[in-house]
Amino acid sequence: MIEVGGVDKQDILSRMTRIEDQIGELYKELGGLKEQIVQMLEENTRLVLENQSLREQLENGDVQGGDTVDVPSPKDETVGEGYDNLVRLYNEGFHICNVHYGNMRTHGDCLFCLSFLNKTSNEEK
């Protein structure tokens, strides 16, 4: 074994390899935690929007008989309002396409969502 200044090179290399392995494990754990945080943020945002919707329904008197909530049918809503809601959801970072509906957009714009918005805006005209 070759020693430099009283330190064994093999010992240094093995310590460095152990530290590198530990960093790799920590990186994997960090990735898992990041995924859990993304899921929690998605659920939190969904619950905030649901809560907001329920509060609006309560304020508008749409509650019937205690704890049942009347969800308006699509025929009750004008096309412009529905489109505006979809645009708002998309701008808040959610998918509105049928492929990933309701999930957070994590990688920029979604071609499916943009295509759907374009199709919907053309039908509105």
C-alpha positions as CSV (number, residue, x, y, z in Angstrom):
1,M,0.0,0.0,0.0
2,I,1.2,3.4,-0.9
3,E,1.0,6.1,1.8
4,V,1.2,9.8,1.2
5,G,1.8,11.9,4.2
6,G,0.7,9.1,6.5
7,V,-2.6,8.5,4.6
8,D,-3.4,5.3,2.6
9,K,-4.6,6.1,-1.0
10,Q,-6.8,3.0,-0.9
11,D,-8.4,4.2,2.3
12,I,-9.1,7.6,0.7
13,L,-10.6,5.9,-2.4
14,S,-12.8,3.6,-0.4
15,R,-14.1,6.5,1.8
16,M,-14.8,8.5,-1.3
17,T,-16.7,5.6,-2.9
18,R,-18.8,5.2,0.2
19,I,-19.6,8.9,0.3
20,E,-20.5,8.8,-3.4
21,D,-22.9,5.9,-2.8
22,Q,-24.5,7.7,0.1
23,I,-25.0,10.8,-2.1
24,G,-26.6,8.6,-4.7
25,E,-29.0,7.2,-2.1
26,L,-29.8,10.6,-0.8
27,Y,-30.5,11.8,-4.3
28,K,-32.9,9.0,-4.9
29,E,-34.7,9.8,-1.6
30,L,-34.8,13.4,-2.5
31,G,-36.4,12.5,-5.8
32,G,-39.0,10.5,-4.0
33,L,-39.8,13.3,-1.6
34,K,-40.0,15.7,-4.5
35,E,-42.6,13.5,-6.2
36,Q,-44.6,13.3,-3.0
37,I,-44.6,17.1,-2.7
38,V,-45.8,17.5,-6.3
39,Q,-48.7,15.1,-5.5
40,M,-49.5,17.0,-2.4
41,L,-49.5,20.3,-4.2
42,E,-51.7,18.9,-6.9
43,E,-54.2,17.5,-4.3
44,N,-54.0,20.8,-2.4
45,T,-54.8,22.9,-5.4
46,R,-57.6,20.5,-6.4
47,L,-59.1,20.8,-2.9
48,V,-58.7,24.6,-2.9
49,L,-60.6,24.8,-6.2
50,E,-63.2,22.4,-5.0
51,N,-63.6,24.4,-1.8
52,Q,-63.9,27.6,-3.8
53,S,-66.6,26.1,-6.0
54,L,-68.6,24.8,-3.0
55,R,-68.4,28.2,-1.3
56,E,-69.7,29.9,-4.5
57,Q,-72.5,27.3,-4.7
58,L,-73.4,28.0,-1.0
59,E,-73.3,31.8,-1.6
60,N,-75.5,31.4,-4.7
61,G,-78.0,29.3,-2.7
62,D,-77.4,26.2,-4.9
63,V,-77.4,23.9,-1.8
64,Q,-80.5,21.7,-1.5
65,G,-81.7,20.0,1.7
66,G,-78.6,20.1,3.9
67,D,-75.5,18.5,2.5
68,T,-76.3,17.8,-1.1
69,V,-74.9,20.2,-3.7
70,D,-76.6,20.7,-7.0
71,V,-74.0,20.6,-9.7
72,P,-75.3,22.6,-12.7
73,S,-75.6,20.7,-15.9
74,P,-73.5,21.8,-18.9
75,K,-76.6,23.1,-20.6
76,D,-77.0,25.7,-17.7
77,E,-73.6,27.1,-18.5
78,T,-72.9,29.2,-21.5
79,V,-70.1,28.2,-23.9
80,G,-68.1,31.3,-23.0
81,E,-68.1,30.6,-19.3
82,G,-67.0,27.0,-19.8
83,Y,-64.2,28.0,-22.1
84,D,-63.1,30.7,-19.7
85,N,-63.0,28.1,-16.9
86,L,-60.8,25.8,-19.0
87,V,-58.4,28.6,-19.9
88,R,-58.2,29.6,-16.2
89,L,-57.5,26.0,-15.2
90,Y,-54.8,25.7,-17.9
91,N,-53.2,28.9,-16.8
92,E,-53.2,27.7,-13.2
93,G,-51.0,24.8,-14.4
94,F,-53.5,22.0,-14.8
95,H,-54.0,19.7,-17.8
96,I,-57.5,20.1,-19.4
97,C,-56.9,17.5,-22.2
98,N,-58.5,14.1,-22.0
99,V,-55.0,12.5,-21.7
100,H,-53.9,14.0,-18.4
101,Y,-57.0,15.9,-17.2
102,G,-56.6,17.4,-13.8
103,N,-52.9,16.7,-13.3
104,M,-50.4,19.4,-12.9
105,R,-48.4,20.5,-15.9
106,T,-44.8,20.1,-14.9
107,H,-43.1,20.3,-18.3
108,G,-44.4,23.5,-19.9
109,D,-47.2,23.6,-22.4
110,C,-49.2,20.5,-23.4
111,L,-49.9,20.1,-27.1
112,F,-53.1,18.2,-26.3
113,C,-54.4,20.9,-24.1
114,L,-53.5,23.7,-26.6
115,S,-55.2,21.7,-29.4
116,F,-58.3,21.3,-27.2
117,L,-58.4,25.0,-26.4
118,N,-58.0,25.9,-30.0
119,K,-60.7,23.5,-31.1
120,T,-63.1,24.8,-28.4
121,S,-62.4,28.5,-29.2
122,N,-63.1,27.8,-32.9
123,E,-66.4,26.0,-32.1
124,E,-67.4,29.0,-29.9
125,K,-67.3,31.4,-32.9
